[in-house]
Structure formats: structure tokens, C-alpha cells
């Protein structure tokens, strides 16, 4: 199973849009974990101006918003 982390925060409409897009495109072999950047100062500093950000656990690669469906598909299909 592949793990994806979606960095965002509560009451973030763009984060909700990104989550819906990711969930509609991922198969059962992907696990999506949402992480609220306000829970840790380091995350808030790192991602505060660029959320939502999607990160692959297997490669560490990140995809920053805005990402159209074509970029998300490519991001999910990259084989490293």
C-alpha cells in the first residue's frame, strides 16, 4: 500500500478540494493521511504559505497546489 500525506488545515476550502480530487483518483492501494499543519510549528513554518501539499511517502516527492487533474495523475503514476 502506498501512503500519501495531505498537508493542510481546518477550514481550508482548497484543502477540501484537493482531498476530494485525490480521493476520486486514487485506488485502494493508496492510503491518504491528512495532517493539520497547525499542530506543529515546524509544519506551519514549512507549509504555511503553500497548502495544500500532497506528499508521497515512498519517494518524499511533493505536489503543491494548484494541481490540475493531469498533474495529479502523473504524480500518482510515477514509478520510482
DAWOLIN-V363109 format. One record per residue. PSI is psi in whole degrees, 0 to 359 (none if undefined). OMEGA is omega in whole degrees, 0 to 359 (* if undefined). D_CENTER is the distance of its C-alpha to the mean C-alpha in Angstrom with 1 decimal. Layout:
psi=(PSI PSI)
omega=(OMEGA OMEGA)
d_center=(D_CENTER D_CENTER)
//
This chain:
psi=(137 140 134 138 129 110 129 205 167 152 39 105 321 324 319 320 316 317 315 319 315 313 327 340 348 150 181 342 4 134 124 125 124 133 123 117 344 355 343 132 321 317 320 319 318 319 1 325 3 9 153 150 131 132 135 130 328 331 341 357 144 148 117 148 143 140 118 162 323 319 322 316 314 318 318 336 355 125 115 none)
omega=(178 182 174 174 176 178 181 176 180 179 179 182 179 178 178 178 179 180 180 180 180 181 180 184 183 178 181 181 176 175 180 178 177 179 179 184 180 181 180 181 181 179 179 178 184 188 188 183 186 181 356 177 179 181 174 179 184 182 185 181 181 176 183 178 4 175 178 181 181 178 179 178 179 179 181 184 181 178 179 *)
d_center=(16.0 12.8 10.1 6.4 5.1 3.1 5.7 8.1 11.6 14.2 15.9 13.2 13.8 11.2 8.5 10.6 10.8 7.2 7.4 10.7 10.0 7.7 10.4 13.1 12.4 11.8 15.0 16.3 15.7 11.9 11.1 8.0 8.4 7.8 9.0 11.3 11.9 15.5 16.4 16.9 18.6 17.1 13.5 14.9 16.7 14.0 11.3 13.8 14.3 11.1 8.6 6.3 4.4 2.0 5.1 7.9 10.5 13.3 13.2 11.2 10.2 7.5 6.8 7.7 8.7 10.9 10.1 12.9 13.0 14.9 12.4 9.7 12.6 13.7 10.5 10.7 14.4 14.9 17.3 17.8)
//
